């Protein structure tokens, strides 16, 4: 009986080692493909915030198309700190916004991507990250060259409820942000409020939330207040430079 138990133990241990080795090998082999998928998804979201890569669902080589659009329209990127100072030696594309969001504001690396359209007009794109009801909410916001008016947004989530909080990633919700402003007429930062539908009149600083998705809407509201607030010093500097 003792020999039988020893055999079972050794056999089980060997199987665990073999399975672990196989899983490790598979994970190693798949990682380059996973990294490429993450890169393409990120590039696509940046492009979508400025209404580019619109033919992505039609093309045969999706990755080549996204790369081509990105090279064509995203002409610059850099990282700033909360004081609006450019940080040298940091690749904006490689900044992990989720990790930066966990830091105090004065320790964050804040990426900015510059898009230039065929007519020469430029937009400035920043990533946003926060918490919804069931998990992270995130996306990109593109500003016009006044560093105040929103040109477009793309939002996404990891686990919000379909038909409720998950509606933040639909055009019906996202399109509300076009033309909204994050500074008031006195130049004070007011962000964009996501309000319960029908509670107060809409204006250039408010959008309707989602019926039944109040907590997710509150998460988006807090995400905008926190993330956009981190860029205020830089936006004000750029507005002053443009007005000189």
C-alpha positions in Angstrom: 0.0 0.0 0.0 2.8 2.3 0.9 4.5 1.7 -2.5 1.2 2.3 -4.3 0.8 5.7 -2.5 4.3 6.7 -3.3 3.7 5.8 -7.0 0.5 7.9 -7.1 2.3 10.9 -5.4 5.3 10.7 -7.8 3.0 10.3 -10.8 0.8 13.3 -9.8 3.9 15.4 -9.1 5.3 14.6 -12.5 2.1 15.5 -14.2 1.9 18.8 -12.4 5.4 19.6 -13.6 4.7 18.6 -17.2 1.5 20.6 -17.3 3.1 23.6 -15.8 6.0 23.4 -18.3 3.5 23.1 -21.2 1.4 26.1 -20.0 4.6 28.1 -19.5 5.8 27.3 -23.1 2.4 28.1 -24.6 2.2 31.4 -22.7 5.7 32.3 -23.9 4.8 31.5 -27.5 1.5 33.4 -27.4 2.9 36.5 -25.7 4.1 38.2 -28.9 0.7 37.8 -30.5 -1.0 39.1 -27.3 1.3 42.1 -27.2 0.6 42.8 -30.9 -3.2 42.6 -30.3 -2.9 45.1 -27.4 -0.8 47.5 -29.5 -3.3 47.4 -32.4 -6.3 47.9 -30.0 -4.5 50.9 -28.5 -3.6 52.4 -31.8 -7.2 51.9 -33.1 -8.8 53.6 -30.1 -6.5 56.6 -30.5 -7.4 56.8 -34.1 -11.1 56.4 -33.5 -11.1 59.3 -31.0 -10.3 61.5 -34.1 -12.7 59.6 -36.4 -10.0 57.8 -38.3 -9.5 54.1 -39.3 -13.2 54.0 -40.2 -12.7 51.2 -42.7 -11.1 48.8 -40.2 -14.0 46.3 -40.5 -13.7 46.2 -44.3 -10.0 45.6 -44.9 -8.3 42.3 -45.4 -5.1 43.1 -43.4 -6.4 44.8 -40.3 -3.1 45.3 -38.6 -1.4 46.8 -41.7 -4.4 49.2 -42.1 -4.2 50.4 -38.5 -0.5 50.8 -38.7 -0.8 52.8 -41.9 -3.5 55.1 -40.5 -1.5 55.6 -37.3 1.6 56.6 -39.2 -0.4 58.9 -41.4 -2.4 60.8 -38.7 -0.6 60.5 -35.4 2.3 62.9 -35.9 3.7 63.3 -32.4 3.5 62.1 -28.8 5.1 63.1 -25.6 4.7 62.8 -21.8 4.1 65.7 -19.3 3.9 65.9 -15.5 1.1 67.6 -13.5 2.8 70.9 -13.8 2.6 70.8 -17.6 6.3 70.1 -18.1 7.4 67.8 -20.9 9.2 64.7 -19.5 12.1 63.7 -21.7 13.0 60.1 -22.4 9.6 58.5 -21.8 7.7 56.9 -24.7 4.0 58.1 -24.4 2.8 54.9 -26.1 4.5 52.7 -23.5 3.0 54.5 -20.5 0.7 52.2 -18.6 -2.2 54.5 -17.7 -3.7 51.9 -15.3 -0.5 52.0 -13.3 -0.1 55.8 -13.5 -3.7 56.2 -12.2 -2.7 54.5 -9.0 -0.1 57.1 -8.2 -0.7 60.5 -6.6 -1.3 63.1 -9.3 2.1 64.8 -8.7 3.9 61.6 -9.6 2.0 60.6 -12.8 3.4 60.4 -16.3 0.7 61.9 -18.5 0.7 61.0 -22.2 -0.4 63.2 -25.1 -0.8 62.1 -28.7 -1.0 64.7 -31.5 -3.2 64.0 -34.6 -2.9 66.0 -37.8 -5.7 65.8 -40.4 -5.2 66.1 -44.1 -6.3 69.8 -43.9 -3.5 70.5 -41.4 -5.8 70.8 -38.3 -4.5 69.2 -35.1 -6.1 67.4 -32.2 -4.6 66.5 -28.9 -5.5 63.1 -27.5 -5.2 62.0 -23.9 -6.0 58.6 -22.3 -8.5 58.5 -19.4 -8.9 55.7 -16.8 -11.2 55.2 -13.9 -13.6 52.8 -12.1 -17.1 51.8 -13.1 -19.6 49.5 -11.3 -17.9 46.2 -11.9 -14.4 47.1 -13.1 -12.2 49.7 -14.9 -13.6 52.2 -17.4 -11.2 53.9 -19.8 -10.8 55.5 -23.2 -9.4 58.5 -25.1 -10.5 62.1 -25.4 -9.4 64.2 -28.4 -9.4 68.0 -28.0 -9.4 70.7 -30.6 -6.4 73.1 -30.7 -8.0 75.4 -28.1 -7.3 72.7 -25.5 -10.8 73.2 -24.3 -13.3 71.9 -26.8 -13.8 68.1 -27.2 -13.5 66.8 -30.7 -14.3 63.2 -30.0 -14.2 60.4 -27.4 -13.9 56.7 -27.2 -14.9 54.8 -24.0 -14.6 51.2 -23.1 -15.0 49.0 -20.0 -14.0 45.6 -18.7 -17.2 44.4 -17.1 -20.1 46.8 -17.1 -23.7 45.4 -17.5 -24.9 45.0 -21.1 -27.7 47.4 -21.9 -26.9 49.5 -18.9 -23.4 50.7 -17.9 -21.9 49.0 -21.0 -23.7 51.7 -23.0 -20.8 54.1 -22.3 -19.0 52.5 -25.3 -21.9 53.2 -27.8 -22.0 56.2 -30.2 -25.3 57.4 -28.5 -23.3 58.1 -25.3 -20.0 59.1 -26.8 -21.3 61.5 -29.4 -22.8 63.7 -26.7 -19.3 64.8 -25.8 -18.5 66.4 -29.2 -18.3 70.2 -28.8 -18.4 70.1 -25.0 -15.9 72.3 -23.1 -13.9 71.6 -19.9 -13.3 75.3 -19.0 -16.0 77.8 -18.3 -16.2 81.3 -19.6 -14.0 82.5 -16.7 -11.3 80.0 -17.6 -12.0 77.7 -14.6 -11.7 74.0 -15.0 -15.2 72.5 -14.7 -14.7 69.1 -16.4 -17.7 67.4 -18.0 -20.5 66.3 -15.7 -22.3 63.1 -16.5 -25.8 63.7 -15.0 -28.9 61.6 -14.4 -31.0 62.1 -17.5 -33.7 64.7 -17.1 -32.5 66.1 -13.7 -31.1 69.4 -14.9 -30.8 71.1 -18.3 -27.9 70.2 -20.4 -25.2 72.8 -21.3 -21.7 72.8 -22.8 -20.3 71.2 -19.7 -22.9 68.4 -19.2 -24.0 65.2 -20.9 -26.8 62.8 -20.1 -25.8 59.6 -18.3 -27.4 56.2 -19.0 -30.7 55.2 -17.6 -30.1 52.3 -15.2 -26.4 52.8 -15.4 -26.0 55.6 -12.7 -23.0 54.1 -11.0 -21.1 53.6 -14.2 -22.0 57.2 -15.2 -20.7 58.4 -11.9 -17.5 56.4 -12.6 -17.1 58.2 -15.9 -17.8 61.5 -14.3 -15.1 60.9 -11.6 -12.7 59.6 -14.3 -13.0 62.8 -16.3 -12.6 65.0 -13.2 -9.5 63.2 -12.1 -7.8 62.6 -15.4 -8.6 65.9 -17.2 -7.7 67.8 -14.0 -4.2 66.3 -14.2 -3.7 68.1 -17.6 -5.1 71.5 -16.6 -1.7 73.1 -16.0 -0.5 72.0 -19.4 -3.7 73.1 -21.2 -3.6 76.5 -19.6 0.0 77.0 -20.7 -0.8 76.0 -24.2 -3.8 78.3 -24.3 -1.6 81.2 -23.1 1.0 80.5 -25.7 -1.6 80.3 -28.5 -3.1 83.7 -27.4 0.3 85.5 -27.3 
